[in-house]
Amino acid sequence: MVNGMRILGEEGTPQGGPLSPLLANIMLDDLDKELERRGHKFCRYADDCNIYVQSKMAGERVMQSIKEFLETKLRLKINSAKSAVSPSRSSEISWLSYRE
């Protein structure tokens, strides 16, 4: 909606629609396989993903390499405003809208 008026989208699926999580799971199956191949511990729900590493430096390296993988292999773009490297218990980060 724009200014209270519904407009027809030209690409993608509606956010919150029942098809979005299914399509995300289909598209990101290769990401899951890549993370498993690399031996990473991770948790993904639809297009939300946490990857667990030992240090911030490792997190920065993984973030860059996964961003490259998503952009080159899967032709997807990471939303930099919603992406971060931080401790898993950070109060600055919410996971699936849950914040401690």
All heavy atoms as an XYZ file, in Angstrom:
790
protein
N       0.834     -1.179      0.000
C       0.000      0.000      0.000
C       0.879      1.242      0.000
O       1.898      1.280      0.677
C      -0.902     -0.002      1.228
C      -1.947     -1.107      1.205
S      -3.133     -0.992      2.525
C      -4.195      0.261      1.898
N       0.472      2.237     -0.738
C       1.140      3.524     -0.785
C       0.075      4.582     -0.529
O      -0.929      4.658     -1.251
C       1.836      3.754     -2.149
C       2.413      5.148     -2.214
C       2.893      2.695     -2.387
N       0.294      5.367      0.530
C      -0.679      6.403      0.906
C      -2.099      5.846      1.043
O      -3.068      6.456      0.614
C      -0.668      7.560     -0.086
C       0.657      8.274     -0.117
O       1.323      8.402      0.902
N       1.058      8.735     -1.287
N      -2.187      4.646      1.603
C      -3.491      4.030      1.832
C      -4.121      3.405      0.602
O      -5.213      2.865      0.664
N      -3.434      3.456     -0.516
C      -3.962      2.880     -1.761
C      -3.189      1.611     -2.090
O      -1.955      1.603     -2.042
C      -3.803      3.875     -2.924
C      -4.521      5.198     -2.727
S      -6.290      5.073     -2.916
C      -6.433      4.601     -4.606
N      -3.909      0.573     -2.442
C      -3.278     -0.684     -2.817
C      -2.753     -0.571     -4.237
O      -3.469     -0.110     -5.135
C      -4.294     -1.810     -2.718
C      -3.714     -3.143     -3.030
C      -4.700     -4.241     -2.776
N      -4.106     -5.477     -3.243
C      -4.767     -6.514     -3.656
N      -6.072     -6.502     -3.628
N      -4.154     -7.585     -4.073
N      -1.478     -0.969     -4.422
C      -0.903     -0.951     -5.763
C      -0.469     -2.359     -6.130
O      -0.132     -3.168     -5.270
C       0.280      0.033     -5.879
C       1.391     -0.346     -4.908
C      -0.163      1.454     -5.667
C       2.673      0.398     -5.141
N      -0.480     -2.656     -7.403
C      -0.094     -3.966     -7.898
C       1.426     -4.042     -7.989
O       2.056     -3.194     -8.628
C      -0.721     -4.212     -9.274
C      -0.466     -5.566     -9.913
C      -1.036     -6.680     -9.013
C      -1.126     -5.628    -11.275
N       2.022     -5.037     -7.324
C       3.470     -5.223     -7.394
C       3.854     -5.891     -8.696
O       3.086     -6.659     -9.277
N       5.063     -5.622     -9.136
C       5.526     -6.184    -10.398
C       6.449     -7.381    -10.218
O       6.696     -8.106    -11.167
C       6.233     -5.099    -11.208
C       5.277     -4.003    -11.639
C       5.941     -2.973    -12.518
O       6.955     -3.283    -13.153
O       5.437     -1.845    -12.555
N       6.972     -7.586     -9.000
C       7.844     -8.736     -8.787
C       7.754     -9.178     -7.341
O       7.330     -8.431     -6.466
C       9.288     -8.413     -9.156
C       9.911     -7.294     -8.352
C      11.327     -6.988     -8.801
O      11.563     -6.818    -10.007
O      12.183     -6.924     -7.919
N       8.152    -10.421     -7.098
C       8.144    -10.950     -5.743
C       6.776    -11.431     -5.301
O       5.813    -11.412     -6.058
N       6.724    -11.887     -4.060
C       5.458    -12.322     -3.472
C       5.149    -11.397     -2.309
O       6.051    -10.804     -1.729
C       5.541    -13.771     -2.957
O       6.568    -13.854     -1.974
C       5.836    -14.740     -4.081
N       3.887    -11.272     -1.945
C       3.536    -10.366     -0.854
C       4.198    -10.789      0.458
O       4.233    -11.987      0.788
C       2.018    -10.491     -0.743
C       1.567    -11.112     -2.015
C       2.718    -11.906     -2.534
N       4.747     -9.815      1.191
C       5.358    -10.100      2.479
C       4.279    -10.617      3.420
O       3.198    -10.061      3.508
C       6.004     -8.850      3.056
C       6.769     -9.132      4.325
C       7.572     -7.924      4.768
O       7.627     -6.910      4.097
N       8.188     -8.040      5.913
N       4.578    -11.711      4.106
C       3.618    -12.301      5.028
C       2.656    -13.263      4.357
O       1.854    -13.904      5.022
N       2.742    -13.378      3.042
C       1.875    -14.313      2.331
C       2.330    -15.745      2.558
O       3.485    -16.008      2.886
N       1.430    -16.708      2.362
C       1.769    -18.107      2.628
C       2.792    -18.687      1.657
O       3.453    -19.667      1.974
C       0.424    -18.828      2.500
C      -0.419    -17.942      1.649
C       0.052    -16.537      1.925
N       2.966    -18.082      0.514
C       3.908    -18.599     -0.475
C       5.355    -18.173     -0.193
O       6.300    -18.885     -0.545
C       3.480    -18.143     -1.874
C       4.172    -18.781     -3.065
C       4.056    -20.301     -3.023
C       3.580    -18.246     -4.358
N       5.543    -17.033      0.471
C       6.889    -16.498      0.696
C       7.831    -17.461      1.423
O       8.955    -17.686      0.959
C       6.816    -15.170      1.450
O       6.231    -14.196      0.632
N       7.442    -18.054      2.575
C       8.361    -18.966      3.258
C       8.703    -20.202      2.423
O       9.840    -20.668      2.439
C       7.618    -19.369      4.535
C       6.567    -18.347      4.727
C       6.222    -17.833      3.359
N       7.727    -20.715      1.684
C       7.987    -21.883      0.837
C       9.010    -21.552     -0.242
O       9.974    -22.296     -0.455
C       6.685    -22.373      0.202
C       6.849    -23.508     -0.819
C       7.388    -24.762     -0.147
C       5.538    -23.783     -1.523
N       8.820    -20.421     -0.919
C       9.767    -20.028     -1.963
C      11.152    -19.744     -1.380
O      12.172    -20.083     -1.995
C       9.240    -18.812     -2.730
C       7.988    -19.072     -3.571
C       7.498    -17.779     -4.200
C       8.243    -20.127     -4.625
N      11.196    -19.144     -0.186
C      12.486    -18.891      0.469
C      13.195    -20.210      0.757
O      14.406    -20.335      0.532
C      12.285    -18.095      1.756
N      12.463    -21.194      1.241
C      13.073    -22.485      1.538
C      13.586    -23.176      0.285
O      14.653    -23.797      0.301
C      12.097    -23.390      2.292
C      11.956    -22.993      3.735
O      12.860    -22.420      4.324
N      10.803    -23.272      4.313
N      12.859    -23.047     -0.800
C      13.316    -23.634     -2.065
C      14.576    -22.923     -2.544
O      15.578    -23.560     -2.887
C      12.204    -23.567     -3.131
C      11.064    -24.517     -2.744
C      12.755    -23.889     -4.518
C       9.799    -24.338     -3.564
N      14.553    -21.585     -2.540
C      15.698    -20.808     -3.032
C      16.935    -20.975     -2.158
O      18.058    -20.970     -2.651
C      15.349    -19.317     -3.096
C      14.458    -18.921     -4.238
S      15.187    -19.205     -5.859
C      16.627    -18.163     -5.823
N      16.741    -21.106     -0.843
C      17.881    -21.120      0.081
C      18.340    -22.524      0.473
O      19.221    -22.670      1.316
C      17.548    -20.285      1.314
C      17.364    -18.796      1.001
C      16.900    -18.038      2.235
C      18.642    -18.184      0.444
N      17.785    -23.552     -0.163
C      18.244    -24.914      0.104
C      19.733    -25.052     -0.228
O      20.484    -25.695      0.505
C      17.415    -25.913     -0.691
C      17.788    -27.347     -0.373
O      17.676    -27.736      0.816
O      18.196    -28.078     -1.297
N      20.165    -24.417     -1.314
C      21.593    -24.460     -1.675
C      22.457    -23.758     -0.635
O      23.600    -24.163     -0.399
C      21.837    -23.844     -3.049
C      21.343    -24.734     -4.177
O      21.180    -25.958     -3.947
O      21.118    -24.226     -5.293
N      21.933    -22.708      0.002
C      22.672    -22.047      1.079
C      22.849    -23.008      2.251
O      23.947    -23.120      2.804
C      21.947    -20.783      1.551
C      22.545    -20.112      2.786
C      23.962    -19.629      2.529
C      21.647    -18.976      3.254
N      21.788    -23.710      2.625
C      21.884    -24.692      3.712
C      22.961    -25.728      3.411
O      23.784    -26.052      4.269
C      20.549    -25.417      3.921
C      19.440    -24.513      4.418
O      19.737    -23.370      4.846
O      18.276    -24.947      4.381
N      22.960    -26.227      2.197
C      23.949    -27.241      1.801
C      25.361    -26.675      1.846
O      26.299    -27.358      2.265
C      23.616    -27.792      0.419
C      22.364    -28.644      0.433
C      21.971    -29.084     -0.957
C      20.677    -29.886     -0.897
N      20.111    -30.115     -2.207
N      25.521    -25.420      1.422
C      26.846    -24.784      1.461
C      27.324    -24.596      2.893
O      28.489    -24.846      3.210
C      26.801    -23.441      0.720
C      28.107    -22.686      0.711
C      29.211    -23.357     -0.095
O      28.940    -24.299     -0.871
O      30.371    -22.921      0.044
N      26.437    -24.144      3.778
C      26.815    -23.961      5.183
C      27.167    -25.304      5.831
O      28.123    -25.385      6.613
C      25.690    -23.263      5.949
C      25.437    -21.807      5.555
C      24.157    -21.290      6.197
C      26.620    -20.930      5.928
N      26.419    -26.346      5.513
C      26.733    -27.680      6.032
C      28.079    -28.163      5.493
O      28.882    -28.728      6.228
C      25.625    -28.669      5.661
C      24.347    -28.449      6.440
C      23.172    -29.267      5.917
O      23.296    -29.932      4.860
O      22.111    -29.213      6.560
N      28.317    -27.936      4.198
C      29.591    -28.344      3.576
C      30.768    -27.676      4.270
O      31.812    -28.289      4.481
C      29.580    -27.984      2.086
C      30.805    -28.487      1.323
C      30.818    -27.974     -0.103
N      31.108    -26.547     -0.194
C      32.306    -25.991      0.000
N      33.335    -26.729      0.308
N      32.462    -24.682     -0.119
N      30.579    -26.411      4.663
C      31.649    -25.663      5.346
C      31.749    -26.025      6.834
O      32.656    -25.562      7.515
C      31.384    -24.165      5.233
C      31.474    -23.634      3.826
C      31.224    -22.150      3.823
N      31.182    -21.582      2.489
C      31.207    -20.291      2.245
N      31.276    -19.425      3.246
N      31.157    -19.849      1.011
N      30.803    -26.784      7.342
C      30.840    -27.192      8.741
C      30.311    -26.149      9.716
O      30.591    -26.214     10.912
N      29.531    -25.184      9.231
C      28.999    -24.137     10.102
C      27.761    -24.616     10.853
O      26.968    -25.393     10.339
C      28.609    -22.896      9.298
C      29.775    -22.144      8.758
N      30.786    -21.655      9.538
C      30.077    -21.783      7.487
C      31.670    -21.029      8.782
N      31.269    -21.105      7.530
N      27.599    -24.115     12.059
C      26.368    -24.285     12.822
C      25.480    -23.102     12.452
O      25.929    -21.955     12.469
C      26.633    -24.280     14.332
C      27.622    -25.337     14.784
C      27.037    -26.707     14.617
C      28.022    -27.729     15.163
N      27.868    -29.019     14.565
N      24.239    -23.364     12.122
C      23.352    -22.274     11.702
C      21.904    -22.637     11.977
O      21.564    -23.795     12.216
C      23.543    -21.962     10.214
C      23.113    -23.067      9.287
C      21.858    -23.040      8.696
C      23.953    -24.127      9.005
C      21.451    -24.058      7.852
C      23.560    -25.154      8.161
C      22.312    -25.122      7.580
N      21.085    -21.625     11.955
C      19.646    -21.788     12.113
C      18.989    -20.858     11.106
O      19.292    -19.667     11.065
C      19.238    -21.417     13.542
S      17.487    -21.624     13.852
N      18.120    -21.429     10.274
C      17.447    -20.624      9.261
C      15.956    -20.891      9.314
O      15.520    -22.018      9.421
C      17.974    -20.935      7.863
C      17.399    -19.995      6.808
C      17.974    -20.230      5.431
N      17.656    -21.532      4.895
C      16.455    -21.873      4.401
N      15.471    -21.012      4.378
N      16.268    -23.082      3.935
N      15.178    -19.829      9.259
C      13.721    -19.922      9.147
C      13.314    -19.025      7.987
O      13.469    -17.800      8.060
C      13.039    -19.474     10.445
C      11.534    -19.582     10.378
C      10.909    -20.801     10.610
C      10.759    -18.487     10.048
C       9.533    -20.914     10.523
C       9.386    -18.586      9.957
C       8.778    -19.798     10.195
O       7.418    -19.922     10.101
N      12.841    -19.628      6.911
C      12.533    -18.910      5.679
C      13.767    -18.106      5.264
O      14.822    -18.686      5.041
C      11.286    -18.052      5.826
N      13.685    -16.767      5.206
C      14.849    -15.987      4.761
C      15.638    -15.384      5.918
O      16.555    -14.593      5.689
C      14.432    -14.911      3.768
C      13.511    -13.863      4.372
O      12.952    -14.111      5.461
O      13.345    -12.800      3.750
N      15.310    -15.741      7.154
C      16.089    -15.292      8.320
C      17.104    -16.368      8.669
O      16.757    -17.547      8.753
C      15.182    -15.052      9.535
C      14.335    -13.799      9.378
O      14.817    -12.857      8.727
O      13.225    -13.774      9.901
N      18.345    -15.967      8.879
C      19.393    -16.955      9.122
C      20.395    -16.438     10.144
O      20.814    -15.278     10.073
C      20.110    -17.268      7.810
S      21.347    -18.568      7.944
N      20.743    -17.281     11.089
C      21.845    -17.024     12.026
C      22.919    -18.067     11.758
O      22.604    -19.253     11.648
C      21.388    -17.163     13.483
C      20.638    -15.956     13.981
O      20.585    -14.931     13.322
N      20.062    -16.083     15.152
N      24.169    -17.614     11.683
C      25.307    -18.512     11.511
C      26.199    -18.304     12.720
O      26.571    -17.171     13.038
C      26.079    -18.208     10.206
C      25.132    -18.273      9.002
C      27.253    -19.173     10.045
C      25.716    -17.734      7.719
N      26.535    -19.390     13.401
C      27.272    -19.297     14.658
C      28.744    -19.651     14.448
O      29.060    -20.701     13.908
C      26.640    -20.228     15.697
C      25.187    -19.901     15.911
C      24.185    -20.607     15.261
C      24.824    -18.832     16.721
C      22.846    -20.274     15.440
C      23.489    -18.497     16.893
C      22.512    -19.219     16.256
O      21.189    -18.880     16.422
N      29.614    -18.714     14.845
C      31.059    -18.889     14.731
C      31.702    -18.499     16.060
O      31.032    -17.997     16.958
C      31.636    -18.050     13.566
C      31.096    -18.540     12.231
C      31.339    -16.577     13.744
N      33.010    -18.693     16.171
C      33.711    -18.501     17.439
C      34.079    -17.056     17.757
O      34.226    -16.707     18.917
C      34.990    -19.352     17.455
C      34.725    -20.834     17.474
C      34.093    -21.282     18.774
O      34.429    -20.803     19.842
N      33.152    -22.200     18.673
N      34.248    -16.230     16.747
C      34.725    -14.873     17.023
C      34.100    -13.871     16.059
O      33.556    -14.253     15.017
C      36.251    -14.807     16.883
O      36.620    -14.982     15.524
N      34.215    -12.592     16.413
C      33.714    -11.536     15.526
C      34.483    -11.539     14.209
O      33.887    -11.348     13.146
C      33.816    -10.175     16.212
C      33.215     -9.078     15.362
C      33.019     -7.797     16.118
C      32.447     -6.778     15.157
N      31.372     -6.025     15.661
N      35.788    -11.788     14.264
C      36.597    -11.826     13.048
C      36.110    -12.947     12.120
O      35.959    -12.739     10.911
C      38.081    -12.028     13.367
C      38.974    -11.928     12.146
S      40.720    -12.234     12.463
C      41.082    -10.946     13.631
N      35.835    -14.118     12.687
C      35.300    -15.225     11.887
C      33.934    -14.848     11.322
O      33.613    -15.164     10.171
C      35.201    -16.492     12.723
N      33.127    -14.164     12.124
C      31.811    -13.716     11.668
C      31.909    -12.780     10.481
O      31.124    -12.880      9.535
N      32.859    -11.858     10.520
C      33.055    -10.927      9.403
C      33.453    -11.680      8.134
O      32.954    -11.386      7.047
C      34.119     -9.878      9.751
C      33.773     -8.980     10.922
C      32.675     -7.972     10.634
O      32.303     -7.781      9.460
O      32.160     -7.387     11.605
N      34.368    -12.659      8.286
C      34.798    -13.458      7.122
C      33.629    -14.247      6.547
O      33.427    -14.284      5.328
C      35.921    -14.415      7.504
C      37.288    -13.805      7.554
C      38.385    -14.865      7.606
N      38.142    -15.912      8.586
C      38.583    -15.906      9.845
N      39.319    -14.906     10.277
N      38.322    -16.906     10.647
N      32.857    -14.890      7.426
C      31.726    -15.695      6.970
C      30.667    -14.805      6.319
O      30.117    -15.154      5.275
C      31.129    -16.523      8.130
C      29.821    -17.164      7.737
C      32.126    -17.582      8.581
N      30.398    -13.657      6.913
C      29.408    -12.731      6.336
C      29.811    -12.363      4.911
O      28.977    -12.399      3.996
C      29.286    -11.472      7.192
C      28.414    -10.392      6.583
S      26.681    -10.760      6.603
C      26.240     -9.891      8.076
N      31.069    -12.021      4.710
C      31.527    -11.629      3.374
C      31.443    -12.792      2.395
O      30.968    -12.629      1.264
C      32.961    -11.080      3.434
C      33.450    -10.541      2.118
C      32.563     -9.441      1.552
O      32.075     -8.587      2.274
N      32.330     -9.471      0.252
N      31.870    -13.980      2.800
C      31.864    -15.110      1.865
C      30.445    -15.586      1.569
O      30.144    -15.983      0.437
C      32.737    -16.254      2.378
O      32.187    -16.823      3.533
N      29.549    -15.531      2.547
C      28.159    -15.934      2.305
C      27.455    -14.897      1.435
O      26.662    -15.244      0.556
C      27.418    -16.166      3.644
C      27.980    -17.398      4.338
C      25.911    -16.292      3.422
C      27.911    -18.680      3.526
N      27.773    -13.630      1.657
C      27.209    -12.579      0.799
C      27.617    -12.824     -0.651
O      26.786    -12.756     -1.551
C      27.682    -11.207      1.272
C      27.142    -10.071      0.460
C      27.632     -8.726      0.963
C      27.101     -7.622      0.076
N      27.640     -6.322      0.403
N      28.890    -13.140     -0.869
C      29.382    -13.453     -2.212
C      28.658    -14.653     -2.795
O      28.256    -14.657     -3.955
C      30.883    -13.759     -2.153
C      31.746    -12.693     -2.730
C      33.212    -13.071     -2.635
O      33.609    -14.097     -3.235
O      33.937    -12.344     -1.951
N      28.503    -15.714     -1.981
C      27.813    -16.926     -2.423
C      26.377    -16.603     -2.848
O      25.923    -17.027     -3.914
C      27.801    -17.970     -1.303
C      27.027    -19.210     -1.635
C      27.601    -20.223     -2.385
C      25.718    -19.366     -1.207
C      26.876    -21.357     -2.712
C      24.985    -20.499     -1.516
C      25.573    -21.505     -2.274
N      25.664    -15.858     -2.012
C      24.273    -15.530     -2.317
C      24.156    -14.675     -3.577
O      23.260    -14.886     -4.399
C      23.619    -14.811     -1.141
C      23.324    -15.673      0.078
C      22.922    -14.805      1.257
C      22.245    -16.695     -0.219
N      25.064    -13.716     -3.732
C      24.975    -12.812     -4.878
C      25.432    -13.459     -6.176
O      24.826    -13.225     -7.216
C      25.763    -11.541     -4.595
C      25.095    -10.666     -3.546
C      25.887     -9.427     -3.180
O      27.076     -9.303     -3.592
O      25.328     -8.565     -2.469
N      26.471    -14.291     -6.125
C      26.987    -14.866     -7.368
C      26.309    -16.182     -7.731
O      25.904    -16.369     -8.872
C      28.512    -15.070     -7.308
O      28.834    -15.930     -6.220
C      29.230    -13.759     -7.155
N      26.186    -17.080     -6.781
C      25.623    -18.405     -7.082
C      24.097    -18.388     -7.147
O      23.508    -19.024     -8.008
C      26.056    -19.431     -6.031
C      27.541    -19.607     -5.902
C      28.085    -20.441     -7.023
C      29.555    -20.712     -6.733
N      30.260    -21.241     -7.845
N      23.458    -17.691     -6.207
C      21.996    -17.722     -6.139
C      21.339    -16.466     -6.716
O      20.121    -16.400     -6.826
C      21.541    -17.920     -4.691
C      22.034    -19.186     -4.011
C      21.447    -19.306     -2.610
C      21.699    -20.421     -4.833
N      22.160    -15.454     -7.043
C      21.675    -14.188     -7.600
C      20.664    -13.506     -6.670
O      19.650    -12.972     -7.105
C      21.078    -14.394     -8.982
C      22.093    -14.872     -9.983
C      21.498    -14.972    -11.338
N      22.490    -15.504    -12.256
C      22.189    -15.940    -13.455
N      20.950    -15.908    -13.886
N      23.133    -16.407    -14.230
N      20.974    -13.546     -5.377
C      20.159    -12.894     -4.361
C      20.960    -11.775     -3.730
O      22.187    -11.774     -3.798
C      19.737    -13.904     -3.288
C      18.890    -15.077     -3.769
C      18.707    -16.092     -2.656
C      17.544    -14.583     -4.279
N      20.281    -10.840     -3.096
C      20.951     -9.721     -2.466
C      20.648     -9.712     -0.978
O      19.497     -9.871     -0.573
C      20.481     -8.410     -3.100
C      21.236     -7.213     -2.593
C      20.832     -5.969     -3.334
C      21.597     -4.797     -2.742
N      21.223     -3.546     -3.338
N      21.690     -9.522     -0.166
C      21.526     -9.418      1.278
C      21.106     -7.981      1.603
O      21.683     -7.037      1.087
C      22.830     -9.762      2.016
C      23.124    -11.254      1.887
C      22.762     -9.357      3.475
C      24.401    -11.699      2.561
N      20.121     -7.841      2.469
C      19.719     -6.519      2.952
C      20.717     -6.114      4.035
O      20.636     -6.571      5.169
C      18.296     -6.562      3.504
C      17.811     -5.205      3.942
O      18.594     -4.314      4.239
N      16.509     -5.047      4.002
N      21.651     -5.263      3.685
C      22.714     -4.860      4.622
C      22.173     -4.171      5.867
O      22.758     -4.273      6.936
C      23.712     -3.949      3.921
O      24.345     -4.656      2.878
N      21.045     -3.477      5.738
C      20.466     -2.791      6.893
C      19.930     -3.772      7.927
O      19.833     -3.440      9.100
C      19.349     -1.862      6.435
N      19.597     -4.977      7.497
C      19.052     -5.979      8.410
C      20.061     -7.070      8.746
O      19.720     -8.050      9.389
C      17.806     -6.624      7.808
C      16.635     -5.688      7.671
C      15.447     -6.439      7.125
C      14.214     -5.576      7.053
N      13.060     -6.332      6.545
N      21.289     -6.924      8.299
C      22.319     -7.944      8.505
C      23.403     -7.414      9.431
O      23.754     -6.236      9.359
C      22.947     -8.333      7.163
O      21.946     -8.811      6.292
N      23.918     -8.295     10.290
C      24.947     -7.862     11.234
C      25.756     -9.038     11.722
O      25.309    -10.178     11.690
C      24.291     -7.165     12.423
N      26.944     -8.727     12.198
C      27.780     -9.680     12.911
C      27.772     -9.217     14.355
O      28.136     -8.075     14.642
C      29.222     -9.710     12.356
C      30.111    -10.590     13.202
C      29.221    -10.154     10.901
N      27.307    -10.077     15.256
C      27.238     -9.686     16.669
C      27.185    -10.934     17.537
O      26.893    -12.031     17.051
C      25.992     -8.831     16.927
O      24.849     -9.625     16.871
N      27.462    -10.766     18.831
C      27.321    -11.902     19.749
C      25.876    -12.399     19.735
O      24.937    -11.609     19.570
C      27.678    -11.311     21.113
C      28.456    -10.077     20.814
C      27.945     -9.566     19.495
N      25.684    -13.694     19.900
C      24.337    -14.262     19.791
C      23.395    -13.753     20.868
O      22.189    -13.761     20.696
C      24.398    -15.788     19.836
O      24.970    -16.214     21.049
N      23.906    -13.262     21.976
C      23.057    -12.745     23.051
C      22.965    -11.215     23.044
O      22.541    -10.622     24.016
C      23.583    -13.208     24.407
C      23.524    -14.691     24.596
C      22.403    -15.015     25.514
N      22.368    -16.441     25.755
C      21.257    -17.114     25.817
N      20.125    -16.504     25.694
N      21.271    -18.400     26.022
N      23.331    -10.591     21.950
C      23.312     -9.133     21.867
C      21.884     -8.602     21.939
O      20.978     -9.102     21.283
C      23.952     -8.684     20.555
O      23.789     -7.299     20.385
N      21.685     -7.558     22.724
C      20.359     -6.944     22.833
C      20.044     -6.091     21.603
O      18.911     -5.651     21.436
C      20.278     -6.089     24.096
O      21.230     -5.040     24.029
N      21.032     -5.871     20.756
C      20.817     -5.062     19.555
C      20.192     -5.869     18.423
O      19.703     -5.309     17.453
C      22.151     -4.493     19.065
C      22.815     -3.580     20.065
C      24.228     -3.205     19.646
O      24.587     -3.428     18.475
O      24.969     -2.697     20.489
N      20.212     -7.188     18.553
C      19.758     -8.065     17.481
C      18.478     -8.777     17.891
O      18.365     -9.255     19.005
C      20.840     -9.123     17.149
C      22.157     -8.446     16.758
C      20.384    -10.078     16.064
C      22.103     -7.623     15.507
N      17.516     -8.834     16.982
C      16.327     -9.648     17.241
C      16.312    -10.793     16.238
O      16.781    -10.654     15.115
C      15.051     -8.821     17.144
O      14.807     -8.436     15.816
N      15.808    -11.924     16.655
C      15.726    -13.108     15.806
C      14.261    -13.478     15.701
O      13.613    -13.763     16.693
C      16.559    -14.229     16.410
C      16.360    -15.589     15.835
C      15.860    -16.676     16.476
C      16.672    -16.035     14.509
N      15.829    -17.763     15.638
C      16.324    -17.389     14.423
C      17.182    -15.413     13.389
C      16.488    -18.143     13.261
C      17.345    -16.170     12.227
C      17.004    -17.508     12.178
N      13.719    -13.418     14.506
C      12.312    -13.690     14.270
C      11.442    -12.817     15.151
O      10.472    -13.260     15.748
C      12.003    -15.176     14.496
C      12.805    -16.136     13.603
C      12.535    -17.570     14.016
C      12.467    -15.928     12.137
N      11.855    -11.571     15.274
C      11.173    -10.547     16.095
C      11.234    -10.799     17.586
O      10.551    -10.163     18.368
C       9.709    -10.377     15.661
O       9.674     -9.972     14.308
N      12.071    -11.747     18.026
C      12.233    -12.011     19.460
C      13.502    -11.319     19.928
O      14.548    -11.428     19.316
C      12.343    -13.504     19.748
C      12.658    -13.813     21.194
C      11.658    -13.753     22.144
C      13.953    -14.105     21.594
C      11.939    -14.016     23.476
C      14.249    -14.364     22.906
C      13.236    -14.322     23.848
O      13.511    -14.567     25.160
N      13.406    -10.591     21.003
C      14.564     -9.915     21.562
C      14.576    -10.193     23.056
O      13.582    -10.064     23.725
C      14.445     -8.419     21.317
C      15.671     -7.637     21.764
C      15.593     -6.247     21.301
N      15.792     -6.295     19.838
C      15.898     -5.244     19.088
N      15.814     -4.056     19.590
N      16.065     -5.348     17.805
N      15.743    -10.584     23.582
C      15.868    -10.853     25.017
C      15.933     -9.579     25.793
O      16.383     -8.579     25.379
C      17.124    -11.674     25.302
C      16.886    -13.125     25.060
C      18.050    -13.972     25.559
O      18.903    -13.489     26.320
O      18.067    -15.135     25.171
